[in-house]
Amino acid sequence: MKNKDSNMNTENLELIDIRKIPITTNAFTWSCSSILLYLFLHIISILIPTTMILSFFSFAMDSNFFHWRILLIFIDVLAWWGAYLLTSLFLGKLCLITLKLIHKPKEGLFKADKSNRDFSFFCLRVTTKKFIFWIWNNFCFPWVSNFAFKMCDMRADFKSTMFDGWSDVEFIEFGNNIMVGQGAQIFSSIIIRINKIDYLLIKKVIIGDHVVLGGNSIVAPGTIVGKGTTLGVWTVTYINQILDPDYIYIGKPARKYQPTQKAIEETKKEATRRIIDTGEKILFDISKFKKKDRK
């Protein structure tokens, strides 16, 4: 009975106009268990590669090899950092598997209270993924973050640029060749207040292939963005909104502006300029700006 009172199924969302309800993006909270788990993962991930390096310390400092160790010190550093990366991913993945076996992740509307198992395990899963992504995002190659996404059950290809914005870490499916603009935000979870009670809403977000999310745009939980669609700068979707493929959307909430193909065709038109006094439009000569072949 308690579980029924604290959770609301996704069918109830159809009866509520969520766009009129006060919302906040602060869906994750640091509980004592989350902090302890975060510290534990960091400490173990550092200790294991450090122990491996120190176990070879006496051998590396041997007089016959010492000069080689000095010349190739960067190899030692990369070896330690690589071991740290792999250890963090292995421990994080093992922790995620354990958490999912204890309590299966699911979509829905849950009371945002530490006593609620859905909410508390959501915070633990987010803690684990924050630990993994914090380490892997600070590596020198950007594609490793895409690899971490894949290992943490988030679909993402290696060609997409997704690191100028911010994204939730679960229940999001990224398509191929997408571009996330600077400051863009993608939410699969959000806190909403109903009758003075805070609820955690989790709804899967699907971003289609060849999608462009403009700077500072916001994708709300449950949004499905069709293939080839573009969200303009500062565009905000509403919860459960479905965006048709091959369209440009603008505004808050997001609304259709024009087909993507029309925008492409307009860029192919001949450039014109307008005479201020007469209002006449004449062709703009851009040939003088083109580079000429020098003999």
N, C-alpha and C positions, 0 to 999 in steps of 0.2 A: 504493500500500500504506500509505503514511504517512497519507493522508487517511482510510482505513478505520480505522486505529488511533486517530485523534484524534477521529473523529466517530462517533456512534451514531444510527441512524435512529429515528424515532418509534415503529416497531413494537416495538423493544426495551423501550420504556417499559411496554408491557402485561405484560411478564414481571417487572417490578420493582415492589415495593410501596414507592413513593416516600414514602409517609407515614411510614415508619420510618427514612428516611435523613436525617442532619443537613443542614439547608438554611440558606442565608443570602440576604438580599435584595440584597446588594451585587454585582449582576451586571455593572455597568459599572465600568471602570477607566480612569484617565487615563494614556494612553501619551504619548510625546513627540509623535507625529504628531497625537494628539487635542488636545493643548495648543496646538501650532502652528496647527492648523486653527481652533481656537476664537479664538485671538488674531488670526489673519489676518481672519476674518470680522468681528470687532468693529472692527478698525482700518479696514478698507475701508468698512464701513457708516457709520462716523463721518466719514471723509474725504470721501466723495462728497457728502452734503448740506452739509457745511461748505464745500467748494469752491464749491457752487452759491450759497450765501449770500454768501460773500466776493466772488464775481464781480459781485454787484450792490451791493457795499458803497459804492463811489464814487458810484453813482447815488442810493442811499438817503441818503447824507450831503450831497447837493446842498442848498444853502441854500433852494431853492424848495420842497423836499419834506421838509426835516429835521423841521419841527414836526409833520408828519403821521406821520412814522416814530416820533416819541416818543409821540404819542397812541395809535398803533395798534401799539405794540411787541409786544403779545400775538400779533398776526397773524404777525409774524416768527418768534416762538418756536414757534407751532403749525406754521408752514411748515417749519421746521427739523426739528421732532419728527416730523411726518408724513413728510417725505422720509427720515428715519432709519428709521422703521418700514417703509416700502415697500421701501427699499434692502435692509434686513436680510432681509425675506421673499423678495425676488427672488434675492439671493445665496444664501440658505439653500436655497431650492427648487432653484436651479441646481446647487448642490453635491450635494443629495440625488439628483437625476437622474443626475449624473455617477457618484456612488458606486454606484447601482443598475445602471448600464450596465456598470461594471467588474465588479461582483460582485452577483448577484441575491440579495436577502434571502429567507430561507426558514426554516421551522419545523424543529425537531429538537433533538438533543442533541449539543453540540459541546464539545470540550475547551477549557477556559478558559485558553488560552495565547495570548500575543501572536503566536506563529508560526502559529497557526491562522487562516486567512483569514476564516472565518465569524465568529469571535470578534472579530478586529481590525476588520473592516468593520462589525460590529454596534456597536462602540465609536465608530467614526467617525460612523455615522448618528445615534447617540444624542447625540454631541457637537454635531452640526449642529442637531438639534431642540432641545436644551437652549438653544443660542444664540438660536434663534427665539423659543421660549416665554418665556425670561427677559425679553426685550425686550417682547413683546406682552402678557405678564401684568402688566407695570407700567404699562400704558396706563390712562387714566381710565375707559374703558368696558369692562365685563366681557365683552361679546359679541365683542370682537375676538379673544379667546383661542379662542373657538369657530371663528372664521373661520380662524385660524392652524392649528387642528386639521384643518379641512377641506383646507387647502392642503397639509398634510403627510400626506395620505392616511389620516387618521383620521376615521371617520364620527362626526359630532356635530352636533346641531341647535343653534339659537340660543336655545332656551328652557330648556335644562337647566342646573341649577346643579351645577357640577363642580369648584369651585375652593376648597372648604373641605378637600378631601382631597388625595391624591396619586395620580398615574396614570403608568404607563409611557407611552412615546411612540410605540410602534408595535405592530402586531398586536393592536389593540383596536378593537372596533366598538361604539360607543355607540348605544343606541336613542333614541327620542324621549321628551321629558318625564321624564328621569331625575333623581334627586336623590342626590348623594354627600354623606354626612354628614361632620362635622368629624373629621379624623384617619383617615378611611377610606382604604384603599390598594388599588390595582388593579394586579396584576402580570401581564404577559405573558411576562416573563423572570425567571429565578431561577437561582442557583448551587446545585447539589447535589453532594455528595461521594460517589463510588462507588469502593470499593477504594482509598481515600486519594488519589483523583484528582478534581480539581474539574472539573465540566462545566457549561456554560451550557445551560439548557433554555429554548427559545423555543416557546411554544404560544399560538395565538390565543385571545383572550377575547372573548366575545360577551355584551353586556348588553342585554336586551330592552327594549321600550317600557314606560314607567311603572314602572320599577324604583326601589326605594329602598334604598340601602346605608347602614345605620346607622353611627353614630359609631364609629371605631376598628375597623371590620370590615375583613377582608382577603380579597380575591378572588385565588386562586392561578391560575397559568398553566393554560390549557386549560379554564377554567370557562365553562359556558354558563348564564346566568341567564335563566329564562323570563320572559315578559311578565307584568307586574303582580306580580312577586315582591318580597318585602321581606326583607332580611337584618337581623337584630337587632343591637343594640350588642355589640361585641366578637366577633361571629360570624366564623368562619374557614372558608373552603372548602378542600377538598383538590384536588390537581392532577387535572385532567380531570373534575371533578365536574359533573354536569348537574342543575340545580335546576328542578323542575317549575314551570310558570306558576301564578300566582295562589295562592301559598303564602307563609307566613311561616316563615323558617328561623332557628334559634338554635343556639348551642353551638359547640364546637370538637372535631371537625369539624362543619360545618353539618348539622343534621338538621331534619326537618319538625316544626313546632310546631302550626300549625292553618291552615286555609284563610283566605285574605285576606277572603273574603266573610263568614265567621263573625265575624271581628274587627270588621268594619263593622257587622254586625247588633247586636253586643253594645254598641257605642257608642250605638245608638238606643234601648236599653232605658231604662226609667224609673229614675232615680237612687234608690238606697236607702241607708239607714244602719242600722247594727246597734246594738241596745241591749246594752251590755257586761254588765249584770247578768243579763239573761234570754236573751241571744243572739238575740232576736227582730229580724227585719228589717222596717223600716217605710219607707214612701215618704219621700223627702227633698224637702221643699218648696223648690223653687228659684225659685218665682215672685217671691219677695221680693228676689231678686238681679237681676231683669230691670228694665231701664229703663222707666219709665212715661212716657207722653206727657204733657207739660206743656201745659196750656191757657193 
